[in-house]
């Protein structure tokens, strides 16, 4: 008999009982339709997430309240080298392509760089 937590007592021996597999209902057509709906929703959500990442980064870049360190990080993300075939997921190029494939990434980078420079050149707002 164990009198306290620290007394050593041999662990009870358990015998393994063979497990019977639980039969699952199988309706291949219903499973496929459900899977296809899930994949469609996943693709829509994936696209929405790319667009939101792009919009958030551009909003932060345009804000005068964004710290310099974060601004540099966003610009590095935007200025990443362009990839011809398959850009990395959530790269600026991938987000831009999902947002609108007609936008030229090189021209986009150039315009963002120019707009950011004009924001950086503005004198700081004076407190009222």
C-alpha positions in Angstrom: 0.0 0.0 0.0 1.3 3.4 -1.0 1.4 5.9 2.0 2.5 9.0 0.1 3.4 10.2 -3.4 7.1 9.5 -3.0 6.9 5.8 -2.0 7.9 3.7 -4.9 5.2 1.3 -6.0 5.4 -1.0 -9.0 3.1 0.1 -11.8 0.1 -2.1 -12.4 0.6 -4.5 -15.2 -1.9 -4.0 -18.0 -2.7 -6.5 -20.6 -3.3 -5.3 -24.1 -6.7 -6.1 -25.5 -7.0 -6.5 -29.2 -8.8 -3.5 -30.7 -11.6 -4.0 -33.2 -11.7 -1.4 -35.9 -14.7 0.9 -35.8 -16.7 0.7 -39.0 -17.1 4.0 -40.7 -19.9 4.9 -43.0 -18.5 5.1 -46.5 -20.1 7.3 -49.1 -17.3 8.2 -51.6 -19.5 10.7 -53.6 -20.4 12.7 -50.4 -16.9 12.7 -49.2 -15.6 14.0 -52.6 -18.2 16.7 -52.7 -17.4 17.8 -49.2 -13.7 17.8 -50.0 -14.2 19.8 -53.2 -16.2 22.4 -51.3 -13.4 22.6 -48.7 -10.8 23.0 -51.4 -12.8 25.8 -53.0 -13.2 27.7 -49.7 -9.5 27.2 -49.0 -8.5 28.6 -52.4 -10.8 31.7 -51.8 -9.4 32.2 -48.3 -5.8 31.8 -49.6 -6.4 34.5 -52.2 -8.1 36.8 -49.6 -5.2 36.4 -47.2 -2.6 37.3 -49.9 -4.6 40.5 -50.8 -4.9 41.5 -47.1 -1.2 41.0 -46.6 -0.4 43.3 -49.5 -2.9 45.9 -48.4 -1.7 45.9 -44.8 1.9 46.3 -45.9 1.0 49.2 -48.3 -1.1 50.9 -45.6 1.8 50.6 -43.1 4.2 52.0 -45.6 2.0 55.0 -46.3 1.4 55.8 -42.6 3.5 58.5 -41.1 3.4 56.6 -37.8 5.2 53.5 -39.1 8.7 53.2 -37.5 11.7 53.3 -39.8 12.7 49.8 -39.0 9.3 48.4 -40.0 9.4 50.6 -43.1 12.8 49.2 -44.1 11.4 45.7 -43.6 8.4 46.3 -45.8 10.5 47.9 -48.5 12.8 44.9 -48.5 9.7 42.7 -48.9 8.5 44.8 -51.8 11.9 45.0 -53.4 12.7 41.3 -53.3 14.1 39.9 -56.5 11.3 38.9 -59.0 11.0 35.2 -59.8 9.8 34.2 -63.3 7.8 31.0 -62.7 6.7 30.5 -59.1 7.1 33.3 -56.6 7.3 32.3 -53.0 4.0 32.2 -51.1 3.2 35.6 -49.5 6.0 37.3 -51.3 5.1 40.8 -52.6 5.2 39.4 -56.1 2.7 36.6 -55.3 0.4 38.9 -53.4 0.4 41.4 -56.3 -0.3 38.7 -58.8 -3.3 37.4 -56.9 -4.5 41.0 -56.3 -4.4 41.8 -60.1 -2.3 39.8 -62.5 -2.3 42.7 -65.0 -0.1 44.9 -62.7 3.6 44.9 -63.8 5.6 44.1 -60.7 8.7 46.1 -61.9 6.5 49.2 -62.4 4.8 48.6 -59.1 8.1 48.5 -57.3 9.3 51.7 -59.0 6.1 53.6 -58.1 6.1 52.4 -54.5 9.8 53.4 -54.2 9.0 56.9 -55.5 5.9 57.3 -53.3 7.8 56.2 -50.3 10.6 58.6 -51.0 8.1 61.5 -51.2 6.7 60.4 -47.9 10.2 60.2 -46.4 11.1 63.7 -47.7 8.1 65.4 -46.1 8.9 67.4 -43.0 7.5 65.8 -39.8 4.0 67.1 -38.8 4.1 69.5 -35.9 2.2 68.8 -32.8 -0.8 71.1 -32.2 
